[in-house]
Amino acid sequence: MHMPAALTSFNARDVVRYDVPASLVVFLVALPLSLGIAIASGAPVMAGLIAAVVGGIVAGSLGGAPLQVSGPAAGLTVVVAELIANFGFKVTCFITVGAGMLQIVFGLSRIAQAALAIAPVVVHAMLAGIGITIALQQIHVLLGGQSQSSAMENLTALPGSIIDLHWADLLIGGLVVAVMLTWPTLPAKVRKVPGPLVAIVGATLITMFAGLNIDKISIDGNFFDALALPELPSGNWGAVVLGVLTVALIASVESLLSAVAVDKMHTGPRSDFNREMLGQGSANMISGMAGGLPVTGVIVRSSTNVASGARTRASAILHGVWILIFSVLLTALVEQIPMAALAGLLVVIGIQLVKTAHMKLALKTGDLWVYVITVLAVVFLNLLEGVGIGLAIAVLIVVWRVVRAQITSAPIGTEASRQWQITIHGSLSFLALPRLSKALGRVPAQARVTINLDTDFLDNAASEMIEDWKWAHEANGGTVAIEEIGQAHLADAPKAPPKRHPVATKALGLAPWKTWQHRPDANADPDASPILRSIKSGVQEYHRSNADALLEHMTDLSDSQDPDSLFLTCADSRVVPNVITSSGPGDLFTIRNIGNLVPTETNQDTSVEAALEFAINNLGVSSIVVCGHSSCGAMKGLLAGSDDDSALSSWLSNAAPSLAAFRSGHPAGRSAAEAGFCEADQLAIVNVAIQVQTLQRHPLVGRAIADGKLRVAGLFFDITTARVIDVSSTGVAVPT
C-alpha cells in the first residue's frame, strides 16, 4: 500500500484516524504468532508476549523504521530452541541481553548497513531452512505427539507419529491449516479480519463446545509473575559468546531486510538503519532482562501495519500496549487455546517461508545450488553453520564468475592458410593459466596467429605466459599479432600491481573504430593496408560480440525484406541512418549520395529513379525521408561555387534550386538562422525542404501521396549536438 508523503507527519489526528485502527489489526495478528513462536522455541508462553510488548513499545519508539513492527520472530526460533536446550531459558535471556548490547554497538559504529552485505539468495535459503525446520517440529504436535530435538530425528520419527496420531489434535490443527491457506482467497471485506485470529479463535471455540480432550496452553502465573532477571552461565563461555554473536547477527539481518521491504511498501520517510539497530538492541536488552524472547523486525506484522493504513510509529507502539493489556487482564483466555491449533498455525508459517518465487529467481540467476545447499545445511546442521556455508559458496561463485576469462582458440579459413585466432575476453589472472595454456597449446607450429586481448584485468603471470609463448612460437617460424582491444595491456603488467580497468564500450554502430581499435602488431600481415586491418578487426569483433545477437532478428528476413521507409541521406561517414532512427535490419531501404539529392528530369540519375520505383512499386514503403546534416561538404561547395567540369560539380548542379531558394530567403533558411545555425547548415536545411518538394512533384511519388499510400518528410542531423531535427517547408523544429 502506498501512502502520500504528506500524510506521514506525526499528529494526533493521524494517530486517531489511521494508527489506532491499524494497531488493533496488528495486535490481532501478533498475539497468536507470539504465543506460537514461544511454544515452538521451547520457552515459557509468556516470554513470547513479553517480547511482543517490548518489541512494540521500545523498538517502535526508538527504531529508525517508523512503520516496522517488532516482536518475537520465526527466523530465530531454531536458534533460541537450541540455546534453551543447551543453557536453559534464563541463560538464553542473558544471551539475548548480550545480543542487544552488540546490536547497539552496530548502530553506534554506523556499520549497520554492512549487515545487508549478504547475498539475498542466502537470506532466502536461510528463511526457507527455518521454515522447514519449524514445520518438521510442529507437524508432530499437530498429530498429537511430541517434537524431537533435530530435523533428522523429526523426519525419522514422523512415520511413528502418523501411526499413533490423535484424531482430535489432527482435526483442530487441520482446521487451522485449512483456514490459513484459504483465507487469502476470500473477498477483501472478509480478509479485513486477520486470518490467524479467525483460525485460532475458531479452533478454540470448537474445542470448548465439542469437549475435545486435547492439550492446551499452560501458563504458570500471570504476566508480572513471568517477569524474571536472566542468569549468568555457569561455564562454557565460548558457546555463550557464539550464541550472542549468532542472535545479534541474525536478528540484525532480519530486521534490516524487513525494514528494506517495508520501505518499498510506502512513500513516507525512509529507514535509518543505524538508528534501527539502536532500537532493536535496546528492545533485546530490555526483553532479555525481563524474561522475554529475542526481538526482531517482523515482515508479517510490518506489512499488515502498512496495509492497514498506519501513518506513524504510533501504530507499532500501540500494538505493544494492546498486547500488554491483554497479557495482564485476559491471561485465562490464552489457556483455552489448543496446542494443536498453534501447531497448525506454525506449520503454515513455516511452509510460507519456503517461497517458490525465490527458487525460480535462484534458478534464473544461476544461484540454485547456493539456495539448495544453504537450505540443507540450515535444516540438518544449524542456522549459523548453514548461513556460513551458503555465504562461502556464494562468494566462491562470485569470484569464479568475476575472474573467469572467456578463452577460445580456433583456425581461420582453410587448413592450408595456417591462420589461427585466439580470443581472450574478461579478467585474465593466474587462475586462468591452465585454460590459457591449453588454448595456446592447440595452435600448430608455424601458424600465423592473431590474439585478440579484450581484458579489463590482467596480472603479470598471464602476461608472462603470453609473452613467453609468443617468443617460442615465433622462434619456430610462426607469427603472432596481438590486438589489445581492452584497457588492460600486456606491457603494463610487469610495471605495477594489477588493477581493474573498465572495458572500452564498443556498442554496435555507435563507437568508431579509433575509440577501441589499437595499432596492429608489427608482425601483422604486411600486405594488408591499415584500412583493411580496421575493417577486418571490426568484422572479427562483430563475429565475437554481435553476430549471435543479430542472428535472431534475421530469421524472418532471410528470404525477403519489408522496409517501412525509404531513407535518402548523404554519403557522409558521420551519418549512420540506423543509429539515429533506432532501427534495425529490414526497417530502412536506404539511398545515399553526396548532398542527399533527388536529380531533376533534365539531369536524371537512374540509380535514384530506380530505387524510388523499386521502393514504391515492389516494397510498398509507407514513407520517404530526406535527411541532411550539419557541416555538409556538398553545401559548403555550393556556397563556394565552382565552374569546373568535374563529376562532383556536375552532380552538385542538382542542388542549384536549393541554393537559389536559400538566397531568396526561403522560410526554412530563415527559421534555421533564428535557431542559430551557420550559413552552410542553413543551406543544408533549405536543401532538405527543396528535395522533399522535388519528391512530392515526382510522378510516381505524387500518385502514391494522392492515393494516401505514402508520406514524404524531412530531417536534419545536427552533428554538434547529435540531435535529429524535423524539417518542413516553413522551418525547423529544434528539440529542447
C-alpha positions in Angstrom: 0.0 0.0 0.0 1.4 3.4 -1.0 0.5 6.5 1.0 1.0 10.2 0.2 4.2 11.5 1.8 2.2 14.5 3.1 0.4 12.1 5.5 3.5 10.8 7.2 3.9 13.6 9.8 3.1 12.7 13.4 0.0 14.4 14.8 -3.0 13.5 17.0 -5.5 13.4 14.1 -3.4 10.9 12.1 -2.9 8.8 15.2 -6.7 8.6 16.0 -7.8 8.2 12.4 -5.1 5.9 11.0 -2.7 4.5 13.6 -5.2 3.3 16.3 -7.2 1.1 13.9 -4.0 -0.2 12.3 -2.5 -1.0 15.7 -5.6 -3.1 16.6 -5.3 -5.2 13.4 -1.5 -5.7 14.0 -2.3 -6.7 17.6 -4.7 -9.4 16.5 -2.1 -10.8 14.1 0.8 -10.6 16.6 -1.0 -12.2 19.5 -1.3 -15.8 18.2 2.1 -15.6 16.4 3.9 -14.6 19.6 2.3 -17.5 21.5 3.1 -19.9 18.8 6.8 -18.8 18.4 7.3 -19.1 22.2 6.0 -22.6 22.2 8.0 -23.6 19.1 11.1 -22.2 20.8 10.6 -24.3 23.9 10.3 -21.1 26.0 7.6 -20.1 28.5 4.5 -18.9 26.8 4.6 -15.5 28.5 8.1 -15.0 27.1 6.6 -14.5 23.7 4.1 -11.9 25.0 6.9 -10.1 26.9 8.9 -9.9 23.7 5.9 -8.7 21.7 5.2 -5.9 24.3 8.9 -4.8 24.4 9.3 -5.0 20.7 6.2 -2.9 20.0 6.9 -0.2 22.6 10.7 0.0 22.8 11.7 -0.8 19.2 8.7 1.1 17.9 9.7 4.2 19.9 13.5 4.2 19.3 13.9 2.4 16.0 14.7 4.0 12.6 12.0 2.3 10.6 8.8 4.2 11.5 6.3 1.7 10.1 8.2 -1.5 11.1 6.6 -3.6 13.8 9.0 -5.7 16.0 8.5 -8.8 18.2 9.5 -12.4 18.5 10.2 -13.8 15.0 10.1 -17.2 13.4 13.5 -16.6 12.0 15.1 -17.1 15.4 13.0 -20.0 16.6 15.6 -22.7 15.7 18.4 -20.8 17.3 16.5 -20.0 20.5 15.3 -23.6 20.8 18.9 -24.8 20.6 20.1 -22.2 23.1 17.4 -23.2 25.6 18.2 -26.9 25.2 21.9 -26.2 25.9 21.8 -23.5 28.5 18.3 -23.2 29.9 15.9 -20.3 29.4 17.3 -17.8 31.9 20.8 -18.1 30.4 19.2 -17.7 27.0 17.8 -14.4 28.3 21.3 -13.4 29.3 22.4 -14.2 25.7 19.6 -12.0 24.4 20.8 -9.1 26.6 24.3 -9.6 25.2 23.0 -9.7 21.6 21.1 -6.4 22.3 24.3 -4.8 23.5 26.1 -5.9 20.4 23.4 -4.5 18.2 23.7 -1.1 19.9 27.5 -1.3 19.1 26.5 -1.9 15.5 24.3 1.1 15.5 26.8 3.5 17.3 29.6 2.4 15.0 27.4 3.2 12.0 28.1 -0.1 10.3 24.5 -1.4 10.3 24.2 -1.4 6.5 27.1 -3.8 6.4 24.7 -6.5 7.6 23.0 -6.1 4.2 26.2 -7.4 2.5 24.7 -10.9 2.5 23.6 -12.4 -0.8 19.8 -12.3 -0.9 19.8 -16.0 -2.1 21.4 -16.9 1.2 18.9 -15.0 3.2 16.0 -16.5 1.2 17.5 -20.0 1.8 18.0 -19.3 5.5 14.4 -18.4 5.9 13.3 -21.5 3.9 15.5 -23.7 6.1 14.0 -22.2 9.2 10.5 -22.7 7.8 11.2 -26.4 7.0 12.6 -26.9 10.5 9.6 -25.3 12.2 7.2 -27.3 10.0 9.0 -30.6 10.8 8.8 -29.8 14.6 5.2 -28.7 14.7 3.8 -31.5 12.5 4.3 -33.9 15.4 2.4 -31.6 17.7 -0.4 -31.3 15.1 -0.6 -35.1 15.1 -0.8 -35.2 18.9 2.8 -36.2 19.5 6.0 -34.6 20.7 8.6 -32.8 18.5 12.1 -34.0 18.6 15.4 -32.1 19.1 16.7 -32.2 15.5 15.4 -32.1 11.9 16.7 -35.6 11.2 15.0 -37.0 14.4 11.8 -35.3 13.4 12.0 -36.9 10.0 12.7 -40.4 11.3 10.0 -40.1 14.0 7.3 -38.9 11.5 6.1 -42.4 10.5 5.6 -43.3 14.2 3.6 -40.0 14.8 1.4 -40.8 11.8 0.7 -44.3 13.1 -0.1 -43.1 16.6 -1.9 -39.9 15.6 -4.6 -38.4 17.8 -7.6 -37.6 15.6 -8.8 -34.7 17.8 -5.5 -32.9 17.6 -5.3 -33.5 13.8 -8.9 -32.2 13.4 -8.2 -28.9 15.3 -4.7 -28.4 13.7 -6.0 -29.3 10.2 -8.8 -26.8 10.7 -6.3 -24.0 11.4 -4.2 -25.0 8.4 -7.3 -25.0 6.1 -8.4 -21.6 7.3 -4.9 -20.1 6.9 -4.4 -21.5 3.4 -7.9 -20.4 2.2 -8.1 -17.0 3.9 -6.1 -15.1 1.2 -8.6 -16.3 -1.5 -11.6 -14.8 0.3 -13.1 -11.4 -0.6 -11.2 -8.3 0.7 -14.0 -7.3 3.1 -13.7 -10.7 4.8 -9.9 -10.5 4.9 -10.1 -7.3 6.9 -10.3 -9.7 9.9 -6.8 -11.3 10.3 -6.8 -15.0 9.2 -4.6 -16.2 12.2 -7.0 -14.7 14.7 -10.0 -16.4 13.0 -8.2 -19.7 12.8 -7.2 -19.7 16.5 -10.5 -18.4 17.8 -12.5 -20.8 15.7 -10.3 -23.8 16.8 -10.6 -22.8 20.4 -14.3 -22.4 20.3 -14.8 -25.8 18.6 -12.5 -27.5 21.2 -14.5 -25.9 24.1 -18.0 -26.6 22.8 -17.2 -30.1 21.5 -15.4 -31.0 24.7 -12.4 -32.4 23.0 -9.7 -33.9 25.2 -6.6 -32.3 23.8 -3.6 -30.5 25.3 -4.0 -26.8 25.8 -1.6 -23.9 26.6 -0.4 -24.0 30.1 0.7 -20.8 31.9 2.2 -20.6 35.3 1.2 -17.4 36.9 0.3 -14.1 35.4 2.2 -11.6 33.2 4.0 -10.0 36.1 5.0 -13.3 37.6 6.7 -14.2 34.3 9.0 -11.2 34.6 12.4 -12.5 35.7 16.0 -11.5 35.5 18.4 -13.5 33.4 21.1 -15.8 34.9 24.8 -15.9 34.3 26.1 -19.0 32.6 27.9 -21.5 34.8 30.6 -22.1 32.2 31.2 -22.8 28.5 31.6 -19.1 27.8 32.9 -19.8 24.3 29.5 -21.2 23.3 27.7 -18.4 25.1 29.7 -15.8 23.1 29.0 -17.7 19.9 25.3 -17.6 20.8 25.4 -13.8 21.4 27.0 -13.3 18.1 24.6 -15.6 16.3 21.5 -14.0 17.8 22.8 -10.5 17.2 23.7 -11.1 13.5 20.5 -13.0 12.6 18.3 -10.5 14.4 20.1 -7.6 12.8 19.9 -9.0 9.3 16.3 -10.0 9.6 15.4 -6.6 11.0 17.2 -4.7 8.3 15.9 -6.8 5.5 12.4 -6.3 6.8 13.0 -2.5 7.0 14.1 -2.5 3.4 11.0 -4.4 2.4 8.7 -2.1 4.3 10.3 1.0 2.7 9.1 -0.4 -0.7 5.5 -0.5 0.6 5.1 3.2 1.3 6.2 6.7 0.3 6.9 8.0 3.7 10.3 8.6 5.4 12.9 6.1 4.6 14.5 3.9 7.3 17.6 5.0 9.2 19.4 1.6 9.6 21.8 2.7 12.3 19.0 4.1 14.4 17.0 0.9 13.8 19.9 -1.1 15.2 19.9 1.1 18.3 16.1 0.5 18.7 16.4 -3.3 18.1 19.4 -3.5 20.5 17.5 -1.6 23.2 14.5 -3.8 22.8 16.6 -7.0 23.1 18.3 -5.8 26.2 15.1 -5.0 27.9 13.3 -8.2 26.7 16.2 -10.3 27.9 16.3 -8.5 31.3 12.5 -9.0 31.7 12.5 -12.7 30.7 11.4 -12.3 27.1 12.4 -13.9 23.7 14.8 -12.1 21.3 13.2 -9.4 19.2 13.5 -8.6 15.5 11.6 -6.5 12.9 8.9 -8.9 11.6 7.8 -8.6 7.9 4.4 -10.2 8.6 3.4 -7.7 11.2 5.0 -4.8 9.4 3.3 -5.5 6.1 0.0 -5.8 8.0 0.7 -2.4 9.6 1.3 -0.7 6.3 -1.7 -2.4 4.6 -3.9 -1.4 7.5 -3.2 2.3 6.9 -0.6 3.2 9.6 1.0 6.6 9.1 3.4 6.9 12.0 5.3 4.8 14.6 2.4 5.3 17.0 0.8 2.2 15.4 3.7 -0.1 16.3 3.8 1.4 19.9 0.1 1.0 20.4 0.1 -2.6 19.2 2.5 -3.3 22.1 0.3 -1.6 24.5 -2.7 -3.7 23.5 -0.7 -6.9 23.9 0.3 -5.7 27.4 -3.3 -5.0 28.4 -4.4 -8.4 27.1 -1.5 -10.2 28.8 -2.3 -8.6 32.2 -6.1 -8.9 32.1 -7.0 -11.8 29.8 -4.5 -14.5 30.6 -7.2 -17.0 31.2 -8.3 -16.9 27.6 -4.8 -17.9 26.5 -5.1 -21.1 28.5 -8.1 -22.2 26.4 -6.1 -22.3 23.1 -5.3 -25.9 22.0 -1.6 -26.7 21.4 -2.6 -28.3 18.1 -4.1 -25.1 16.9 -0.9 -23.2 17.4 1.0 -26.1 15.8 -1.2 -25.8 12.7 -0.5 -22.0 12.6 3.2 -22.6 12.9 3.2 -25.3 10.2 1.6 -22.8 7.7 4.0 -20.1 8.7 6.9 -22.5 8.2 5.7 -23.5 4.8 5.1 -19.9 3.8 8.8 -19.2 4.5 9.7 -21.5 1.6 8.8 -19.4 -1.4 8.7 -20.8 -5.0 9.4 -17.2 -6.3 12.8 -17.3 -4.5 13.6 -20.7 -6.0 12.7 -19.6 -9.5 14.8 -16.5 -9.1 17.8 -18.6 -7.9 17.3 -20.8 -10.9 17.3 -17.9 -13.3 20.3 -16.2 -11.8 22.4 -19.4 -11.6 22.3 -19.5 -7.8 20.1 -22.6 -7.3 23.0 -24.6 -5.8 23.7 -21.9 -3.2 20.0 -22.0 -2.3 19.7 -25.8 -2.0 23.0 -26.3 -0.1 22.1 -23.4 2.3 18.7 -24.9 3.0 20.0 -28.4 3.6 22.8 -27.0 5.9 20.4 -24.9 7.9 18.0 -27.8 8.3 20.4 -30.6 9.1 23.3 -28.7 10.8 22.3 -25.5 12.4 21.5 -21.9 11.4 24.9 -20.3 11.8 26.8 -23.1 10.0 24.2 -23.2 7.3 24.4 -19.4 6.6 28.2 -19.6 6.8 28.3 -22.4 4.3 25.9 -20.6 2.0 27.9 -17.4 2.1 31.1 -19.2 1.4 29.6 -20.9 -1.7 28.1 -17.6 -2.9 31.5 -15.8 -2.5 33.2 -18.6 -4.4 30.7 -18.4 -7.2 31.1 -14.7 -7.4 34.9 -15.0 -7.5 34.6 -17.7 -10.2 32.3 -15.5 -12.3 34.4 -12.4 -11.9 37.9 -13.9 -12.6 36.9 -16.5 -15.2 38.0 -15.2 -18.6 36.5 -16.4 -21.9 39.2 -18.1 -23.9 38.7 -19.5 -27.4 41.3 -20.8 -29.9 40.3 -21.8 -33.4 41.7 -21.9 -37.0 40.5 -19.3 -39.6 39.9 -20.1 -43.2 41.3 -23.2 -44.9 43.8 -25.5 -43.3 46.4 -24.5 -45.9 46.3 -20.9 -44.7 47.5 -21.9 -41.3 45.8 -18.9 -39.7 44.6 -19.1 -36.1 42.7 -16.7 -33.9 42.8 -16.7 -30.1 40.2 -14.6 -28.3 40.6 -13.7 -24.6 37.7 -11.7 -23.0 37.2 -10.7 -19.4 39.6 -10.8 -16.4 42.8 -12.7 -17.1 44.7 -13.8 -14.0 46.9 -16.8 -12.8 43.7 -18.7 -12.1 43.1 -18.9 -15.9 46.6 -20.1 -16.7 45.6 -23.8 -17.2 42.9 -22.9 -19.7 45.1 -20.3 -21.4 48.0 -22.8 -21.7 45.5 -25.4 -23.2 44.3 -22.8 -25.8 47.8 -21.8 -26.8 48.9 -25.4 -27.0 46.3 -26.2 -29.6 48.0 -23.8 -32.1 50.2 -25.7 -34.6 53.8 -24.7 -35.1 54.5 -22.0 -37.8 50.9 -20.9 -37.8 50.0 -17.2 -38.3 48.2 -16.3 -35.1 46.1 -13.3 -34.0 45.5 -12.8 -30.3 42.5 -10.6 -29.6 43.1 -9.5 -26.0 39.9 -7.8 -24.6 40.6 -7.6 -20.9 39.8 -5.4 -18.0 42.2 -7.1 -15.6 45.5 -8.7 -16.4 48.2 -9.8 -14.0 51.9 -10.5 -14.5 51.5 -14.3 -14.5 49.1 -14.2 -17.5 51.2 -11.5 -19.3 54.4 -13.6 -18.8 52.7 -16.8 -20.2 51.5 -14.9 -23.3 54.9 -13.2 -23.9 56.8 -16.5 -23.4 54.5 -18.4 -25.8 54.8 -15.6 -28.4 58.6 -15.7 -28.2 58.7 -19.5 -28.6 56.1 -19.6 -31.4 58.0 -17.0 -33.4 61.3 -18.8 -32.8 59.7 -21.9 -34.5 58.7 -20.0 -37.6 55.3 -18.8 -36.7 53.9 -15.2 -36.4 51.9 -13.7 -33.6 49.9 -10.5 -33.8 48.4 -9.2 -30.5 45.5 -6.8 -30.8 44.8 -5.3 -27.3 41.2 -4.2 -27.6 40.6 -3.9 -23.8 42.1 -1.4 -21.3 44.5 -3.8 -19.5 47.7 -4.1 -21.6 50.5 -6.7 -21.5 53.2 -4.1 -21.3 51.8 -2.6 -18.1 51.6 -5.9 -16.1 55.3 -6.2 -15.0 55.4 -2.5 -14.0 52.8 -2.3 -11.2 50.3 -4.3 -9.3 47.3 -5.3 -11.5 44.1 -3.2 -11.3 40.7 -3.4 -12.8 40.1 -1.2 -15.9 36.7 -0.6 -17.4 36.4 -2.3 -20.8 36.0 0.1 -23.6 32.5 0.5 -24.9 32.0 -1.0 -28.4 28.3 -0.6 -28.9 27.4 -1.9 -32.4 27.2 1.1 -34.8 27.9 3.7 -32.2 31.6 3.7 -31.3 34.1 4.5 -34.1 37.0 2.1 -34.7 39.5 4.5 -33.3 37.9 4.5 -29.9 38.6 0.8 -29.3 41.0 -0.5 -32.0 44.7 -0.2 -31.4 47.6 -0.2 -33.8 48.2 -3.7 -35.1 51.2 -5.6 -34.0 54.4 -5.2 -36.0 54.2 -8.8 -37.0 50.8 -8.4 -38.6 50.3 -9.2 -42.3 52.5 -6.6 -44.1 50.4 -6.9 -47.2 47.2 -5.7 -45.6 46.6 -1.9 -45.7 45.8 -0.1 -42.4 42.2 0.5 -43.6 41.7 -3.2 -44.4 43.1 -4.0 -40.9 40.4 -1.8 -39.3 37.7 -3.4 -41.3 38.9 -6.9 -40.6 39.3 -6.2 -36.9 35.7 -4.8 -36.9 34.4 -7.8 -38.6 36.1 -10.1 -36.1 34.7 -8.1 -33.2 31.2 -8.3 -34.9 31.5 -12.1 -35.0 32.7 -12.2 -31.4 30.2 -9.9 -29.8 27.2 -9.1 -32.1 26.7 -11.8 -34.8 24.7 -14.1 -32.5 22.6 -11.2 -31.2 21.8 -10.1 -34.8 21.0 -13.6 -36.0 17.8 -13.8 -34.0 16.5 -10.7 -35.9 17.5 -12.1 -39.3 15.4 -15.2 -39.2 12.3 -13.7 -40.7 14.3 -11.6 -43.2 16.3 -14.4 -44.8 14.1 -14.6 -47.9 12.6 -11.2 -48.3 12.5 -7.6 -46.9 9.6 -5.4 -45.9 11.0 -2.0 -45.0 8.8 0.7 -43.6 10.6 3.7 -45.1 12.9 4.8 -47.9 15.7 6.8 -46.3 17.5 9.2 -48.6 20.6 10.7 -46.9 24.1 12.0 -47.6 27.1 9.7 -48.1 28.9 11.5 -45.3 30.5 8.9 -42.9 29.2 10.7 -39.8 25.6 10.0 -40.7 24.5 6.5 -39.6 20.8 6.1 -40.5 20.0 3.0 -38.4 21.6 4.6 -35.3 19.8 8.0 -35.5 16.5 6.3 -36.2 16.9 3.4 -33.7 16.1 0.9 -36.5 17.5 -2.4 -37.4 17.6 -4.9 -40.3 14.6 -4.7 -42.6 13.4 -1.3 -41.5 15.1 1.2 -43.9 15.6 1.0 -47.7 18.4 3.4 -48.0 19.8 5.7 -50.8 23.0 7.6 -50.1 24.6 10.2 -52.3 26.5 13.4 -51.9 24.2 16.1 -50.6 21.1 13.8 -50.3 19.9 15.0 -53.7 17.0 13.9 -55.9 18.1 14.6 -59.6 15.7 16.6 -61.8 14.2 15.3 -65.0 16.7 17.3 -67.1 19.8 15.8 -65.3 18.5 12.5 -64.2 20.4 9.9 -62.2 18.9 6.5 -63.0 20.1 4.9 -59.7 17.9 7.2 -57.6 15.0 6.8 -60.0 15.3 3.0 -59.9 15.4 3.0 -56.1 12.3 5.1 -55.9 10.5 2.8 -58.4 11.5 -0.4 -56.5 10.7 1.0 -53.1 7.2 2.2 -54.0 6.1 -0.4 -56.5 7.8 -3.5 -55.2 8.4 -2.9 -51.5 5.4 -0.7 -50.8 7.1 1.7 -48.4 4.8 3.9 -46.4 7.2 6.9 -46.2 10.2 8.6 -47.8 12.5 10.6 -45.6 15.2 13.0 -46.8 17.9 13.5 -44.2 20.5 16.2 -44.4 23.2 17.0 -41.9 25.4 19.8 -40.4 28.9 20.6 -41.7 28.0 19.1 -45.1 30.8 19.3 -47.6 28.4 19.5 -50.6 26.6 22.5 -49.1 29.9 24.2 -48.5 30.9 23.5 -52.1 27.7 25.1 -53.3 28.3 28.2 -51.3 31.9 28.5 -52.6 30.8 28.0 -56.2 32.7 26.1 -58.9 32.9 26.4 -62.7 35.0 23.3 -63.4 33.6 20.3 -65.4 34.3 17.7 -62.8 31.9 14.9 -61.9 31.3 16.5 -58.5 30.4 19.9 -59.9 28.1 18.2 -62.4 26.4 16.3 -59.6 26.0 19.4 -57.4 24.2 21.2 -60.2 21.2 19.2 -59.0 21.3 21.3 -55.8 21.1 24.6 -57.8 17.3 25.1 -56.9 18.2 24.7 -53.2 20.9 27.4 -53.5 18.5 29.8 -55.3 15.8 29.2 -52.7 18.2 29.9 -49.9 19.4 33.2 -51.4 15.9 34.3 -52.0 15.0 33.9 -48.3 13.3 30.5 -48.1 11.3 30.2 -44.8 13.3 27.1 -43.7 16.5 29.1 -44.1 15.2 32.0 -42.0 14.0 29.6 -39.3 17.4 27.9 -39.2 19.1 31.3 -38.9 16.9 32.2 -36.0 17.8 28.8 -34.4 21.5 29.8 -34.6 22.7 27.6 -37.4 25.6 28.8 -39.6 25.2 29.7 -43.3 26.2 26.2 -44.6 23.8 24.5 -42.2 21.0 26.9 -43.2 21.6 25.9 -46.8 21.6 22.2 -45.8 18.2 22.6 -44.1 16.8 24.5 -47.1 18.1 21.7 -49.4 16.2 19.1 -47.4 13.0 21.1 -47.8 13.6 21.5 -51.5 14.3 17.8 -52.0 11.1 17.0 -50.2 9.2 19.3 -52.6 11.0 17.7 -55.6 9.9 14.2 -54.4 6.3 15.4 -53.9 6.3 16.6 -57.6 7.8 13.3 -58.8 5.1 11.5 -60.9 5.4 8.1 -59.2 5.7 9.6 -55.7 2.9 12.2 -56.3 0.4 9.5 -57.3 1.2 7.4 -54.2 0.8 10.5 -52.0 -2.6 11.3 -53.7 -3.7 7.8 -53.0 -2.9 8.1 -49.3 -0.2 5.4 -49.5 2.8 7.5 -49.0 4.2 10.4 -47.0 7.3 12.4 -47.5 9.2 14.1 -44.7 12.5 15.9 -44.0 15.1 15.5 -41.2 18.3 17.2 -40.3 21.1 15.6 -38.2 23.0 18.2 -36.2 26.4 16.5 -35.7 27.4 19.0 -33.0 24.6 18.0 -30.6 23.9 14.5 -32.1 20.2 15.5 -32.3 17.8 14.9 -35.2 15.6 17.9 -36.2 12.3 17.9 -38.1 12.4 20.0 -41.3 9.3 21.3 -43.1 8.7 23.9 -45.9 8.3 26.5 -43.2 11.2 25.9 -40.9 12.8 23.6 -38.4 11.6 22.2 -35.0 14.6 22.2 -32.8 14.2 19.8 -29.7 14.8 21.4 -26.3 
